Amino acid sequence: MREVVFSSRGDVIRAPQAADCGSRSALVSGVVSGWKFAADPIFCLLFPSNCRLCAEPLLAASLLPVCAECLASVRPLTGEYCVVCGQRLLSPYLHADSSPEAARCGLCRRAEMPFAQARAYGSYEGRLRELIHLLKFDRVRPAANALGKMLAPVMASFVPEAGAAPLLVIPVPLHRTRLRERGFNHAELMARAACKRIVVGTRLKVEAGILERRRETPPQIGLTAHQRRANLRGAFGVRHPEAVRDRTVLLVDDVMTTGATAAECARVLRRAGAKQVLVATVARTLLGATMTEVPGVQQTAA
């Protein structure tokens, strides 16, 4: 049984500056930090605002209108999860069994998934859920950087799977109508933000134009697993099959709920010649998680 812990410590984040320029960087950093410390109270006095998640007054100037306490409250997953789809394993019989099959949930034991593995940073609830909604529905683009920081260790954990070749990172695409309405693809913003924070960033190559959403699909909320699969059938296509042929692909999205979206994307990528498809998301809807409705916010499911 494996224990999954994704950490945001410095060992998966950008490498430190070279020693020969360390003193200069420290001096510049000190000046900037001192200026920011002096400017924050003045900025907050002239332009008072509240955290968009907890409504407490913001005490520091930031492009992201979220307080440090709310960001710090988002914790990575710990515990035991299915090695294929990433769902929480709740059965005590599975925990007692030490066989490799025991690390799979009931669904993944019964059916083979089109993707090889799926991993997530945190549970789709609480502040993480609200932060994702802030990016997707309120269009607060700086939230992509915070979410990308969480996504970075998940993506980095997949790099060894690609071997010598760079890992091909493909964000789940939006239909052109939805993309025009929103103005950006949130999955692409998070993937690019994550790559900037990973030490092995040169081993990751984000390609947003390979996978396309060929038809707009109705929301998945309220649909059964069978209805979700039918809703997504034929919705995706690969524009450049030669780009994925014999490659390991890392599919990136914000949330994995039932896995229907990830499975459909993986299916068309495998059909186009991809060697294997891995899935990285910021959040995962888990069995037994406490879900709370956010007033006035559209709910999502994938």
Steps between C-alpha positions, in 0.01 A plus 500: 500500500643836416476819699461815295645824634553792266703772664565856389842519663795658327632174358239502224500874444732721304869434563698757709709767334862425420750577776685772308192721483354405839613813684363733231168315498483521878560876489232557235261272685561689822430836337183371332380334821565815699312714249210255495486492881479879509256528210251230607333700782473808278355300212247326725400834651446665162350196326332285767373160387399168646609143433272353234482171690458590869404872472767604753689827423813451290809628679744475210499625141458212254365430154313205649220619732541205737656517846803294602295309758256371237784391270680329788183309592512307170681180587634220275346154505631244746383144538444208267350534153438290192824481300304540176221757545612662825174434686511458877512138619248459782466123537682350800536177301703685237727646769559153648592350163862556396462377140556747210131467404404633843625845405220526240146612569207275409437680170861474384503130593200437280593713197823620340526877481628674182749692716780332693486711814326806644623710790374817669634753747201539731137418568238694304342672797536806722748771406652303211161467336431872549842593359434296185161671461670837543711426193237328283185697568616832648788513250760604757800396292767540777333201670662286228842566655388382844337191351803441278720494810281219637496318167880516460596209732229282346631561149862460611421159650416373150823613329686167550219321312599672174852356486753700299244696296335816634160437656232635267257711708155543345236710681139384463364742236190718509259527212563817299168647619588452866856620437367819340267562796762439768796651316745226602533128560546461875667158460763648269569793735553264793721263298726781383518651850593158641777443244666826602532373857637153431874438520478258209288743300709441188372140502142625464360640177155662502313458171152655501408457134523122462177394671181684404141506621297451184155552645363682800355267761227568759609521868570164662325585827223256590596243236569135575836348410348348186341835401830681554681262266227538237506878540874511422511240225647658187556833675881491468739449214874511430604763246861385463529123553867503404576713808376234744605184318708277730511774763406504868234767544416681823140622489436798730167626637366678806275232651444128457156385613390173339790498255271506194673801342849365567401158365353640178805721437733209574303276265539731200868565582571127518309448175724767342810303600598623849701236687331576832293778657547628855263743673590784739235719664502757776202339672317169524143435611549234765269246658395620843604862437282776645360713218356844572316714252642841417211747458473651153770280351443250219593145599720281279578137446735313271 
